[in-house]
Amino acid sequence: MRVNIGRAIGVGSLLIMALLAAACGGGSSGSSNNTPPPPATLSSITVAGSSTSIAVGGTDQFTATGTYSDGTTKSLTSTATWSSSATTIATVSSSGLATGVAAGSASITATVGSISGQASLTVTKPVTLVSIAITPTAPTLFNGTTLQLTATGTYSDNSTQNLTGSVSWNSSMMATATVSNTAPVGVVTALALGTTTITATSGSPAIASPAVTVTVIAAEHAYAANFGSSNVSQYNVTNGGGLTPMSTPTVTAGTGPFSIAIDPSKHYAYVANYGTDNTPNDTVSQYNITASGALTPMSQPTVTTGLGPNGVTATAKSVYVANYNGGSVSQYTIQSDGSLLPMTTASVPAGAGAAMVALTPSGTYAYVPNVTDGTVSGYSVNSTTGALTSLGAAFPAGTGADFIAIDPSGKYAYVANSNGGSISQYAINATTGSLSPLTPATVTTINPGSIAIDPKGPYVYVANGTSSQNATQGQSVSQYTIAANGALTPMNPATVAAGLGASSVTVDPTNQFVYVTNRGSATTPGSTLSQYVIGPSGSLTPLSPATVTAGTQPAGVVVSTAN
């Protein structure tokens, strides 16, 4: 019997293959654990711009971020289809860059398949420069000083921006004042007396500011007679009123300098050297004033006075010195070189404790308050020689009559009664020069030492210091307005703070600033000057800093324009 070996092998092979397949889990009845998950699908699109608002002509890049069913995210910015709901307001490119076309609102949409997302975009009118303004608007500079100007731009959306460094500055009169276009930009430098107009112009668009007028006036200098250190402090006045010491901050005087005067030509200065109780001096130091304002002693540095020279006053051709211990007034003629020559009648009698001399604006009459007597001596002034002639009996004042000031009209006089705590106020008879008490005859204050009058108001300022009856109170400046009848009316506030022993007060020639010497007391010597700016209503505001250093026991202060 023949056997078909090939067929048997084939059948066996098939059987083996089937068994292997079954062993491996093959066959239609088996189950699989490696079936792949279904792909994630796009669920939403978030659209965002870097800003919600652009100006006409401006652009903003939008982005599209897809969120998928499995929680993942993906940038779709480059693959999404972009569209704008209002192409007349804003267009959007295929990459999502939106461009403002006109003012209004549009929705920017990104679409992928059936899914889309959108964001709002507001298009505003373009912001343009509308105007430029310069501040300060009408500055006044002392010659030789500088001032920083500021240019402020106002835009169509009412916003503002400092444009000082980006505009072009121009001065119409470069010989009067220049304005810088290099750092520091916008700085005006005063070169000569006069006026110039300053403008600031932008490049694009070309917009010019209204012209600002800059006025250059003569420089100012201040001087303080320092009783305790026997010298004179000398300062330059800045545009803001602050005092800065000159390069040579002091000049030597005699012993115990008490007051200082500048002649109307601004070329000469005179200092009354009172001395001390143990070391009388009894001289007046005399100085030339240089173009820079510095004092230089004359070839004859002093002239002799009476006993205890306390107050000195200068007119165009005469100088008068009140001699406290001598009860007299020394009188001098100013010679062509500024030096003093005693008049033929070298002195005239005054009362006990003659403190200072004040003349009416016309120069017709002179008055001397007498501290010890509590009176005021009156004199007529010879219009040719300047010599004084007594008006007769002294006029009654208060206790410790120490200082007298005449108002700018020449109608009224005010006397500081240092030990009486009051100010006597008078009407001046234009024909006779006699003083008649006003109603009320006095106003009350504390330890008034001196008086200064600002003709703008007119305003009156009184330095309240120490006295023989009160060594600590005062330390203030009383401030008043002058009523139509000449009476003093306290301002609100009635006083501003000063230092201990505030003794001398003066108003600068521009009527902007006030300076006060803080002399201190016998046990606490002072060494500062208080400095203030005069407000629109006349009230004083301390400058910053409120004081400047002086010598020891500054007793008198004066401010003068440059010659």
C-alpha positions in Angstrom: 0.0 0.0 0.0 1.4 3.3 -1.0 1.2 6.3 1.4 1.1 9.9 0.1 3.9 11.3 2.2 3.7 14.9 0.8 0.0 15.2 1.5 0.6 13.9 5.0 3.3 16.4 5.6 1.1 19.2 4.3 -1.8 18.3 6.5 0.5 18.1 9.5 2.0 21.5 8.8 -1.4 23.0 8.5 -2.4 21.5 11.8 0.7 22.8 13.5 0.2 26.3 12.2 -3.4 26.2 13.4 -2.3 25.2 16.9 0.3 27.9 17.0 -2.2 30.5 15.9 -4.6 29.4 18.7 -1.8 29.5 21.2 -0.9 33.0 20.2 -4.5 34.2 20.7 -5.3 34.4 17.1 -8.7 33.6 15.8 -11.9 35.5 15.6 -13.0 34.7 19.1 -9.9 36.4 20.8 -9.8 40.1 22.3 -7.1 42.9 21.9 -5.6 45.4 24.6 -3.6 47.7 22.1 -6.5 49.5 20.3 -5.3 53.2 19.8 -7.5 56.0 21.4 -9.6 58.2 19.1 -7.8 61.4 18.0 -8.3 64.7 20.2 -10.7 67.2 18.6 -10.6 71.0 18.6 -13.1 72.3 21.2 -12.6 76.1 21.2 -10.4 79.0 20.1 -9.4 81.9 22.2 -8.5 85.1 20.4 -6.5 87.9 22.0 -4.7 91.1 21.0 -1.9 92.9 22.8 -4.4 95.8 23.3 -8.1 96.3 23.1 -7.7 99.7 21.4 -5.5 101.1 18.7 -5.5 104.4 16.9 -6.4 104.9 13.2 -3.4 103.7 11.3 -2.1 101.6 14.2 -1.7 97.9 14.2 -2.1 95.1 16.8 -1.1 91.4 16.4 -3.8 89.0 17.4 -3.2 85.4 18.5 -5.4 82.3 18.2 -5.0 79.5 20.8 -6.9 76.3 20.3 -8.1 74.1 23.2 -8.7 70.4 22.5 -10.9 67.7 23.8 -8.0 66.2 25.8 -7.3 69.5 27.5 -4.2 70.4 25.5 -3.7 73.8 23.8 -2.0 74.8 20.6 -1.3 78.0 18.7 -3.5 78.3 15.7 -2.4 81.9 14.8 -0.7 80.9 11.5 -3.3 78.2 10.5 -6.6 79.9 11.4 -8.6 81.9 8.9 -8.8 85.5 10.1 -11.7 87.9 9.5 -13.0 91.2 10.7 -16.7 92.0 11.3 -16.2 95.5 10.0 -13.5 96.0 7.5 -14.3 99.7 7.2 -13.2 100.0 10.9 -10.4 97.4 11.1 -8.8 94.9 8.7 -6.9 91.8 9.7 -4.3 89.9 7.7 -4.0 86.1 7.2 -1.4 86.1 10.1 -3.8 87.9 12.5 -2.3 91.5 12.2 -5.1 94.0 12.7 -4.9 97.5 11.2 -7.1 100.4 12.3 -9.0 102.0 9.4 -11.5 104.4 11.0 -12.8 105.1 14.5 -15.3 102.5 15.8 -15.4 98.9 17.0 -14.9 95.6 15.2 -14.7 91.9 16.1 -11.6 90.0 15.0 -12.4 86.3 14.4 -10.2 83.3 14.0 -11.8 80.1 12.4 -10.6 76.6 12.1 -13.1 74.3 10.5 -16.4 74.8 12.3 -14.8 76.3 15.4 -14.2 80.0 15.8 -13.2 82.5 18.5 -13.3 86.3 18.5 -12.1 89.4 20.4 -13.3 93.0 20.3 -11.1 95.8 19.0 -11.8 99.5 19.4 -10.2 101.9 16.9 -9.7 105.5 18.1 -8.9 108.7 16.3 -5.2 109.3 16.0 -3.7 111.1 19.0 -2.0 114.3 17.7 -0.1 117.1 19.2 -2.4 120.1 19.5 -0.4 122.8 21.3 2.8 123.5 23.3 3.0 125.8 26.4 6.1 127.1 28.1 6.3 127.6 31.8 6.9 129.8 33.7 4.8 132.1 31.5 6.4 135.5 32.2 9.7 134.9 34.1 11.9 137.7 35.4 15.6 136.9 35.8 18.4 138.7 37.5 21.1 139.5 35.1 23.8 136.8 35.0 21.5 134.1 36.3 19.9 131.1 34.6 16.4 129.6 34.6 15.0 126.2 33.5 12.0 126.5 31.2 9.6 123.6 30.6 7.7 122.9 27.3 4.5 120.8 27.8 2.6 119.4 24.9 -1.2 118.9 24.9 -2.6 116.2 22.6 -5.9 115.6 20.9 -7.0 113.2 23.7 -6.3 115.9 26.3 -3.2 114.1 27.6 0.0 116.0 28.2 3.7 115.2 27.9 6.9 117.0 28.8 8.5 118.0 25.5 11.3 120.1 26.9 14.1 117.9 25.5 12.5 117.3 22.1 11.4 120.7 20.9 13.6 123.4 19.3 14.0 126.5 21.5 14.5 130.0 20.2 15.2 133.4 21.7 14.3 136.6 19.8 17.1 138.7 21.4 20.2 136.5 21.9 22.1 139.5 23.3 19.6 139.8 26.2 19.2 136.1 26.9 19.9 132.8 25.3 18.1 129.5 25.5 19.8 126.1 25.2 19.1 123.4 22.7 21.8 121.1 24.1 21.9 119.5 27.5 20.6 120.9 29.8 17.9 121.8 27.2 15.6 124.8 27.7 17.8 126.7 30.1 17.7 130.5 29.7 20.8 132.5 30.5 20.4 136.2 31.2 23.1 138.3 29.5 21.9 141.9 29.6 19.0 144.1 30.9 16.0 144.0 28.6 13.4 141.6 27.3 13.3 138.7 24.8 10.7 136.3 23.7 11.2 132.6 23.9 9.4 130.0 21.7 9.4 126.2 21.6 8.7 124.4 18.3 8.0 120.7 17.6 9.5 118.9 14.6 6.5 116.9 13.3 3.9 118.1 13.2 5.4 121.6 13.2 3.7 123.3 16.2 5.1 126.4 17.9 4.3 127.6 21.4 3.0 131.0 22.1 5.9 133.3 22.8 6.9 133.8 26.4 8.4 137.2 27.4 11.5 136.9 29.6 12.6 140.1 31.4 16.1 140.5 32.6 16.6 142.9 35.4 19.6 144.1 37.4 21.1 141.5 39.7 20.5 141.9 43.4 22.9 141.6 46.3 22.2 141.4 50.0 24.4 142.5 52.9 24.1 141.7 56.6 26.0 143.6 59.4 27.1 141.1 61.9 27.3 142.7 65.3 29.0 139.8 67.1 31.7 138.9 64.5 32.4 142.5 63.3 32.0 141.8 59.6 29.5 142.1 56.8 28.1 139.0 55.1 27.5 139.5 51.4 25.2 137.5 49.2 23.9 137.1 45.7 20.1 136.9 45.3 18.9 134.0 43.2 15.8 134.1 40.9 13.8 132.3 43.5 14.9 134.8 46.2 17.3 132.5 48.0 20.6 134.1 49.2 23.9 132.5 48.2 27.2 133.7 49.7 29.5 135.5 47.3 32.8 134.0 46.5 34.2 136.3 49.2 31.4 135.7 51.8 32.4 138.4 54.3 34.2 141.7 54.5 35.7 143.2 57.6 33.9 146.0 59.4 34.6 147.9 62.6 33.7 146.6 66.1 30.0 145.9 66.5 28.6 146.8 63.1 24.9 147.4 63.7 23.3 148.7 60.4 24.2 149.2 56.8 23.0 151.5 54.0 23.5 151.6 50.2 23.5 154.9 48.3 21.0 155.3 45.5 23.7 155.0 42.8 24.4 151.5 44.2 28.2 152.3 44.1 28.8 152.9 47.8 28.0 151.2 51.1 28.2 152.5 54.7 28.2 150.6 57.9 27.6 152.0 61.4 30.0 150.5 63.9 28.4 150.8 67.3 31.2 149.0 69.1 30.5 147.3 72.5 30.0 148.6 76.0 33.7 147.9 76.7 35.0 148.7 73.3 33.3 151.7 71.7 34.1 152.2 68.0 32.1 155.3 67.0 32.9 155.0 63.2 31.3 154.4 59.9 33.0 152.0 57.6 32.8 153.0 53.9 33.1 150.7 50.9 33.0 150.8 47.1 30.7 148.3 45.5 32.2 146.4 42.6 30.3 145.3 39.5 29.9 141.9 41.0 28.4 143.4 44.2 31.3 142.7 46.4 32.3 145.4 49.0 35.8 146.7 49.0 37.0 149.2 51.7 37.7 152.7 50.4 41.2 154.2 50.8 40.0 155.9 53.9 38.1 152.9 55.4 36.3 154.7 58.2 35.0 158.1 59.3 34.4 159.3 62.8 30.8 159.6 64.2 29.2 160.5 67.5 28.9 158.1 70.4 27.3 154.7 69.7 26.4 155.0 66.0 23.3 152.8 65.7 21.6 153.5 62.4 22.9 154.8 59.1 20.8 156.2 56.2 22.1 157.3 52.7 20.4 159.6 50.1 21.8 160.6 46.8 24.1 163.2 48.3 24.0 162.8 52.1 24.5 160.2 54.8 23.0 160.5 58.3 24.0 158.5 61.4 21.9 158.2 64.5 24.2 158.1 67.6 22.5 156.1 70.3 24.8 157.0 73.2 25.4 160.6 72.0 21.7 161.5 71.5 22.6 163.1 68.1 22.6 162.7 64.3 25.9 163.0 62.5 25.5 164.3 58.9 27.8 164.0 56.0 28.1 164.9 52.3 28.9 162.1 49.9 32.0 163.2 47.9 32.6 162.3 44.2 34.6 159.2 45.2 31.9 158.1 47.7 33.8 159.0 50.8 32.0 160.9 53.5 32.8 164.5 54.5 31.2 166.0 57.6 28.9 168.8 56.9 29.7 172.3 58.3 27.3 171.5 61.1 28.7 168.0 61.8 25.8 166.9 64.0 22.4 168.0 65.2 20.8 167.1 68.6 18.3 164.2 68.9 16.7 162.5 71.9 18.3 160.0 74.2 18.9 156.7 72.5 18.7 158.0 68.9 18.2 154.8 67.0 18.0 155.5 63.2 17.0 158.1 60.6 14.2 157.8 58.0 13.4 160.4 55.3 10.1 161.0 53.5 10.1 159.9 49.9 10.4 163.5 48.8 13.4 164.0 51.0 11.7 167.0 52.7 11.6 165.7 56.2 13.6 163.3 58.4 12.7 161.6 61.6 14.7 159.9 64.4 13.1 157.6 67.0 14.6 157.9 70.4 14.6 154.6 72.4 15.3 156.0 75.9 13.0 159.0 75.6 10.1 157.2 73.8 9.9 160.1 71.3 10.5 160.9 67.6 12.6 163.9 66.7 11.6 165.6 63.4 13.7 167.7 61.0 13.4 169.6 57.8 16.0 168.7 55.1 17.8 171.5 53.2 17.3 170.6 49.6 20.7 172.0 48.6 23.0 170.9 51.4 21.1 168.1 52.9 21.6 169.6 56.4 18.9 168.9 59.0 17.0 171.5 61.0 14.9 170.6 64.0 11.1 170.9 63.7 11.0 171.7 67.4 9.8 169.5 70.2 9.9 165.8 69.7 6.7 163.9 69.0 5.5 161.4 71.6 5.8 157.7 70.8 5.8 154.5 72.8 8.3 152.9 75.2 11.5 152.0 73.5 10.8 153.8 70.2 13.4 152.0 68.1 12.5 152.3 64.4 10.5 154.5 62.1 9.3 153.8 58.6 7.5 156.1 56.1 4.9 154.8 53.7 5.6 155.2 49.9 3.0 158.1 49.7 4.9 160.0 52.3 1.6 160.5 54.2 2.0 158.1 57.1 4.7 157.1 59.6 5.0 154.0 61.8 7.2 153.6 64.9 8.2 150.3 66.4 8.1 150.6 70.2 10.4 147.7 71.2 9.8 147.8 74.9 6.2 148.8 74.6 4.9 146.0 72.5 3.2 148.3 70.0 3.5 150.2 66.8 2.6 153.9 66.9 1.0 155.2 63.7 0.9 158.8 62.5 -0.2 161.1 59.7 2.5 163.4 58.4 1.6 167.0 57.7 3.0 167.7 54.3 3.4 171.4 55.1 4.9 171.3 58.5 6.2 167.8 58.8 4.5 167.3 62.2 3.2 163.9 63.2 -0.4 163.4 64.3 -1.5 160.1 65.9 -4.0 158.1 63.8 -7.1 156.4 65.2 -6.2 154.0 66.7 -2.9 155.5 67.7 -1.2 152.1 68.1 -1.5 148.5 67.1 -0.3 145.7 69.4 2.6 143.3 68.7 5.5 141.7 70.6 8.9 143.2 70.8 8.8 145.1 67.5 12.4 145.9 66.3 12.2 147.2 62.8 9.7 147.9 60.0 9.8 147.4 56.2 7.2 148.5 53.7 6.4 146.9 50.4 4.8 149.6 48.1 2.8 147.0 46.1 0.1 146.6 48.7 1.2 148.6 50.4 2.2 145.9 52.9 4.0 146.4 56.2 6.3 143.8 57.9 7.5 144.1 61.5 10.4 142.0 62.9 9.5 140.9 66.4 12.6 140.0 68.5 13.7 140.3 72.0 13.7 143.4 74.3 15.0 144.4 77.6 11.6 143.4 79.1 11.1 140.2 77.2 14.1 138.1 76.1 12.4 135.2 74.5 9.0 136.1 72.9 8.7 137.5 69.5 10.6 135.3 67.0 8.1 136.3 64.3 7.3 138.8 61.6 4.0 140.6 61.9 2.3 141.5 58.6 -0.2 144.2 57.9 -2.0 146.0 55.1 -2.4 149.8 55.1 -6.0 150.9 55.2 -7.2 154.0 53.2 -6.7 156.1 56.4 -3.2 154.8 56.9 -4.0 152.5 59.8 -2.4 149.1 59.9 -4.7 146.1 59.6 -3.3 142.6 60.5 -3.2 140.1 57.7 -4.4 136.5 58.0 -2.3 135.0 59.4 -1.1 137.9 61.5 2.4 136.6 61.9 4.9 134.2 60.3 7.7 132.5 62.2 11.2 133.9 62.3 14.3 133.1 64.4 15.2 134.2 67.9 15.8 137.9 68.2 14.4 138.9 64.8 15.7 142.4 64.7 16.0 143.8 61.1 13.6 143.3 58.2 13.9 144.5 54.6 12.0 144.1 51.3 14.1 143.6 48.1 13.9 146.2 45.4 11.7 144.0 43.1 9.2 143.8 46.0 9.2 140.0 45.8 11.2 138.9 48.8 11.7 139.7 52.5 14.7 139.1 54.6 15.0 139.1 58.4 18.1 139.1 60.7 17.9 136.6 63.6 20.2 138.2 66.1 19.5 135.9 69.0 19.7 136.9 72.6 22.4 137.9 75.0 22.8 134.2 76.1 22.0 132.6 72.7 23.6 134.5 69.8 22.0 134.1 66.5 23.7 133.6 63.1 21.0 133.3 60.4 18.8 135.3 58.1 15.2 134.2 57.5 14.1 134.5 53.9 10.5 134.7 52.5 8.6 135.2 49.3 5.7 137.8 49.2 2.4 136.2 48.1 -0.2 137.8 45.9 -2.1 139.1 49.0 1.1 140.2 50.7 1.4 137.3 53.2 4.9 135.8 53.6 5.9 132.2 52.8 9.3 130.9 54.0 11.6 130.0 51.1 13.3 126.6 51.0 15.6 126.7 52.8 13.9 129.0 55.3 17.2 130.5 56.5 20.7 131.2 55.3 23.9 131.4 57.5 25.2 134.8 58.4 27.9 135.9 60.9 27.4 136.2 64.6 24.4 138.3 65.8 23.4 139.8 62.5 21.8 143.1 63.4 21.0 144.8 60.1 20.2 143.7 56.5 19.8 145.5 53.2 19.3 144.4 49.6 20.4 146.4 46.6 20.4 146.1 42.8 23.7 145.9 41.0 25.4 149.1 39.9 
